[in-house]
């Protein structure tokens, strides 16, 4: 997105994650989704755009009520306790969200009721009787044809048969509109395979959607008929506008959302249902629904709360440098595909690509400046040959296509070339102008690496910048000569610790 003159007119970028259901503790799938969104958000800040990044917790529904009962707490007490764990996840993983929304907030409830009422007054919500299968684990109504061997298609569990009075949303009315929108916008759903899945399911038929429940009361009351509470997926989806202050100034500034990043099991909800709600309410649709895969165990099993197979991301942050974990997950997993979590591979990438490549280059540059230039980066001229090896335009293209793993691989390729450059140029044998030019070039390369890696490993980038006595700025400042100072640099910068076979860290 192009920038205009004046800070107040610079480009905007609004990204969201799915809000997490806090019926159990966070798992690595929650962390991975927030990480991907964080990388994208930080990249757009590097481009000079004003970013609004929303995440949070989805706190209503039957599953929450049952989990609270099991814990001996009221639903509100339960979600107050559980949501703090997701806030802590964001803090420990260095997630740069601007807002953490909870759907039990009064303002969210007000907006959810306003949207429901608006659609009702339009005539797109009516009272009827619901009879059919309902999966409590994914809080989703299904038709018999949706089930696989009579089981929930996501959780492979038997659904409850629900029979009760319900309000219905005329979802079927929007079938052709959704199909046309998908075809009109190339980037409406990414990756493209998910777009085809939704189109095929739509062509099979679309029924009206039950949007309220009377069998429990933990939810947003339906306006004018409070014995009903809103179906949790209606309430939850509305967070994307309530979290950006619908219909106030911030909403007008940032909406429509540029990217909704979600898991592949909830694409239907975030496209067909969400887009239909927005269309019915007269609100613009988001630009892109971006779908990531699952994080699986080494054996290929999905990690989830319902299966009991989980990796606690807080414990992972206690055990390892979180930047190494962030790096591993992005580097190892082609975006949109399933990834496999392996501690042995995490350790391998930490020890080789991070400690040996990034950490080694940083320390070689700092040591050379300290030994050969009294710790002060000399004035000099850039060696354009090595500078040209950082293909920023190619990295931008990868980000535009949401190829996060390829963008990171390209940056790490430059790191390897910088280490090779030192070996070839042998600065310890140089003196005078030639040495000054070489040290200056190395310092600029190290700073460029700090900036380029800042979306992926922000703490590491800050350490490099601090060692160079500067700060990470924007992408346009790379190789500009504006960011390096004449202050004395640090002689050493420990970025990563090598992890030994017995899993004990050793300083590198």
Secondary structure, 3 states (H helix, E strand, C coil): CCCCCCHHHCCEEEEEECCEECCCCCCHHHHHHHHHHHHHHHHHHHCCCEEEEEEEEECCCHHHHHHHHHHCCCHHHHHHHHHHHHHHHHHHCCCCCCEEEECCCHHHHHHHHHHHHHHHHHCCEEEEEEEEEEECCCCEECCHHHCECCECCCCCCECEEEEEEEEEECHHHHHHHHHHHHHHCCCCEECHHHHHHHHHHHHCCCCCEECEECCCCCCCECCCCCCCEECHHHHHHCHHHHCCCCCCHHHHHHCCCCEEEEEHHHHHHHHHHHHHHHHHHCCCCCCEEEEECCEECCCCCECECCCCECCCHHHHHHHCCHHHHHHHHHHHCCCCCCEECCHHHHHHHHHHHHHHHHHHHHHHHHHHHHHHCCCECCCCCCCHHHHCCCCHHHHHHHHHCCCHHHHHHHHHHHHHHHHHHHHHHCHHHCCHHHHHHHHHHHHHHHHHHHHHHCCCCHHHHHHHHHHCCCCCCCHHHCCCCCCCCCCECCCCCCCCEEECCCCCEEEC
